Amino acid sequence: MTEGEMLKLSVEEFSRIQRYMLLAEKGSEVYKAMKERYIDLKVILSASGVNLTEIDRIKE
């Protein structure tokens, strides 16, 4: 997998996890589990030089 393909998948997953988080109840166990993945993806994307300003809808 190329770096570009990996970035594309990470951005898509970041978008998807945020959509699910917005649907979940904030204090729920499901939300907490999704937030862990959200943070992982945020770190990966930031380290890859992706500007999260426009795509981060959760902003936690």
Secondary structure, DSSP 8 states (H G I E B T S, - for coil): --HHHHHHHHHHHHHHHHHHHHHS-TTSHHHHHHHHHHHHHHHHHHHTT---TTT-SS--
